[in-house]
Amino acid sequence: MAGVNNFPFLSILTLGPLVGAAVVACIPKAKGNLAKIVALAVSLVMLVLSVFMWVAFQVGGDAQRFQFRESYPWIPGLGVNFTFAADGIALVMLMLIAVLVPLVILASWHDAEQSRRSVPVYFALLLSLEACMFGVFAAADVFLFYVFFEVMLVPMYFIIGSYGTAKRQYAAVKFFLYSLVGGLFMLAAVIGLWVVGGKTFDWVALTQIDIQTGTERWLFLGFFIAFAIKAPFFPFHTWLPDAGGAAPAGAAALLVGVLDKVGTFGILRYCLPLFPEASQWFAPWAIALALIGIIYAALLAVGQNDLKRLVSYTSIAHFGFIGIGIFAFTTQAGTGAVLYMLNHGLATGLLFLVVGMFVARRGSALVSDFGGAGKLVPVLAGVLFFAGLASLALPGTAPFVSEFLVLIGVFTVNKTVAVIATLGIILAAAYVLWMVQRTTQGTLNPALADIEPMRKDITLREKVVVAPLIALLIVLGFYPKPVTDVINPAVEATMQQDMGKQDPAPTGGGVTEASR
Amino acid sequence: MEETVEYVQATGLLSSVWLLVAIPLASAAVLLLLGRRADKWGHWLGVLAVGSAFVLGLSYFISLAGMENKSVELSLWDFIAVGRFQVDFGLLFDPLSGVFVLLITGVGSLIHLYAVGYMSHDEGRRKFFAYFNLFVAAMLLLVLGNNYVMLYFGWEGVGLASYLLISFWYTKPSAATAGKKAFLMNRVGDAGLAIGIFIMFATLGTTQYVDVFNGVSGLAAGTILVLGLLLLLGAAGKSGQFPLQAWLPDAMEGPTPVSALIHAATMVTAGVYLIARSNPIFSANHTLQTVVVSVGALTLLMGCIIGAAKDDIKRVLAWSTVSQIGYMFLGVGLGGAAYALAIVHLLAHGFFKANMFLGAGSVMHGMKDQVDIRRFGGLSKYMKITWLTFMMGWLAIIGMFPFSGFFSKEPIIVAAFEREGWTAWLFGMAALLGAGLTAFYMTRLFILTFHGPKRWTEDIEHPHESPAIMTIPLILLAIGSVGAGFLLSTSVPDWLEATGGLGAQEEPHEAVLSHGVLTALSLLLTVAGAGLAYLLFRNGTAKQEQPAGVVVTAARRNLYSDTVNEAIFEKPGIFLTRALVYLDNRGIDGAVNGLAAAVGGGSGRLRRLQTGFVRSYATSMLTGALLVVAAFLAIQLGWLA
């Protein structure tokens, strides 16, 4: 496999969609369909490539933590390199991107036509977004990561600002400003790190250095604020419902499903290994924010009357689970958190996409504009319900495994936090079921029956969009091991080598690892 | 007294025990995926799936009977394997899960068959059978899992199926609301069960039954108590026991076969299963057992009192289910030999309650879906089979000799009197009183429905008996209602002794009253209750609700449990949600926008969109800060603990 392992998967994944975007952008405005087909083809090629990469990734035994490493000099004077490498955590996120983007492109087939803007540009933006997302997760150079982290904003800004709903301008500016402010904090910390780290941006080299405690805490904060805004954690969350509500559904699925994970991924990849002492020092505060998010955002989700905002709030609650999972510093909670990042991408991706299908038919995202829709579109209503079940982490769907792992892992180190977070599963049932009831159950809203598109149940194209996600959610709900086996070594390395944390032993003195 | 629990690896026929779950699950998947194409034959596939699961279950059961160690494990694949947390996708077939398999698939097959007729006019019949099969698969997983995570998997699975079937007629707002209520109240219990599982992992490092049961004696008493109480919370949610009982009567919004299978015979007894399965935990703490007994005794009386005041045939039956499960909780709480008695009552109840629910469905079928017993009367002449089969169920539930309830309920009452000291009197008298009350309200139901003057609505001229596909299951279940109790009470306790932990029994205390006296007393109370109901209702009743005293009014309102839930959870919850939505839009967001506007100065676009009251920003920032500090303190406390 050594030959395959040297194949430059990561740079091709990053450059491929970028080239694709350039090609699609050059397609004349009138040939919208050609643009869509080219974009879909490019994203499918990336998916195939990612599957090969997944297979080539070595697991178990003496497999290396970081694989597919490539490094090309960029600004030698400053020690900046184009360094790509993927550990199990990054691999899972790259796979998520590769799966979601083609589905989002297919789901957005007619989205851009409703606006007066160019159709090819929309799909070019989606492809360039894919390139940035691949890049940000594949980067193994702190400066390169920062660059992708910032550049990623640009395509998303234009997607929301140009192709979104009524409040798109406000939402886009807000999204941009929030992220930019976070980015500035991170830039300061990146420069600081470069200074104390001996003028290098190489991740491996930087994990080896010793930083003075005070400096370490400041640098941690710089990164953490950027990530907490991106994730987002309470109280930095208010941009997300606006952005998620205003973005086209497909883009919202990518925004919440992938883009926001850069925040939690960043904490795991940069905050914990680079600043282990500061991470532990700040952990109670980070957990406090995450825990508030779980309960607070779930309550807000219950109270929403806009489907897309509702889904955005549920995501904030879910990011809270990821947050407590990361800062519990145990293998179960950490692996659960990473698995949560993947599963949430699939489940919330599906939820956003199916909500988009409802919104496209009704011409409104307001819950009160629906009512009894199950009578008109039973299959679509069934898909919405399934996505809701995955979102409330029902066993048999993938999110159950991750949520259970997070909670059980957190419980071993802090019972109070785990118990409060477990209350979140009751609230999750409340927001999902109430949303389902108000949109698809009960007596049929008479206004709804008069709308022609509402009488058309799921189309073939829409089936192709939702089927892979449903299948993945169920398969990973019953057999998550192929994914946890990839994630677990990377998380163990982070917690045990980088952080020096061991899982607590069972307190009852009963069964130990050795006796199993 | 400790004996080690030991499971052996499944071989031969028993290594295919996974088929029990897979067959109904596959059938459900086929019915859902094929959609309308399967409308013509889908229901028969559903019946076939459960029927073949019954045949398989029976053959497993027989092969288990011939084995030395009757606890057979089968690990299918690694479900979750992260660090020390190792969970198998594993099954356990032992005497306890064996009897549940037979109950679920046996009674399940009959109810599936009945539903072919009952749902024949419903355009969603295929979907109904898909959900019904999904339920059977989840329920079988629940009782067959070999660890608590599998149990939880099935536990939430049956909750889903229950939700889908309660709100099956989802265009009816009341059905949709009832489904949601059931799911939510169950999730409260589920959260308890989940935290219980976390405790097992944190203290024992495992969730496998065998390791938990063998390790539990090493735990501190306080840990066992908390663990047991959390499991009890889960059990109470699923089984409609106090304080989580309010969802079960509302669940009657679902089609009647659902009420019979899920909300009477099987799913709602899952709580009893959980406690019986976890008997090494419950037996290890005396306080814990007393709590379980108290919940059972309280709930059984509540169910009787409310059941006596209801006029909806299905709701009376629902409250009687709540009450009968109370008897089962009483039994499993007593521990020792009473575990087996509770299981016997559970199985017997599965027959006679399914019988009566299906009978009620048959009555509704002939009476244009009327459910109000004040508008029945004199139906015995028009629906002979329904009447006779219902009579068997009625005699069984009130515990009349020699029907099955007599053999299954009576021993629980005796066992309650075998407790130590004054609690024997308290719980024994509660159980005895319950027997009298049960006889009263069930006789009321029976007389008002089948006897006395006709009080029908004008549109009914000649009620018809149901078709054979519905009456045959009724007859079979009626036979079970007559004979099951005696047969079960003589065979099941010995059979269950081989179940891990259930064999370890303490010597019971001497009962404070002799067995003969108790039997006479309970029969006397039964006859008195039934006689009183006959005298009061032989001439029928008013067709409308009449004003009533304090007690009856309270009973009609479910002893105000909904009112309490509304006042404590629902209304404050809605208020909190609204307040937070306001705060988040105006406050936290406003604060940040305000800050942005102040810093940026020129960012007019943002400034136009926010309210602009400095005071509101200050308040919200203060609120936010307080929230953070409160959460922080909670976390610090958690680390200290």
Interface residues (C-beta under 8 A of the other chain):
Chain A: Q169 Y170 V173 K174 L177 P235 F236 T238 P284 W285 I287 A288 L289 L291 I292 Y296 L299 L300 V302 G303 Q304 T330 T331 Q332 T335 G336 G372 G374 K375 V379 L389 L394 P395 G396 F400 V401 F404 L405 L407 I408 G409 F411 T412 V413 N414 K415 T416 V417 A418 V419 I420 T422 L423 I425 I426 A429 A430 L433 W434 Q437 T440 Q441 G442 T443 L444 F478 Y479 P480 K481 T484 D485 N488 E492 D503 P504 A505 P506 T507 G508 G509 G510 V511 T512 E513 R516
Chain B: G35 W77 D78 F79 I80 A81 V82 G83 R84 F85 Q86 F89 V149 Y152 F153 E156 G157 L160 Y163 S167 Y170 T171 K172 P173 A176 T177 G179 K180 F183 L184 R187 V188 D190 A191 A194 I195 I197 F198 I199 F201 A202 T203 L204 G205 T206 D211 N214 G215 G218 L219 A220 T223 G573 L576 T577 R578 L580 V581 D584 I588 D589 V592 N593 A596 S603 R605 L606 L609 G624 L627 V628 A631 F632 A634 I635 Q636 L637 G638 W639 A641
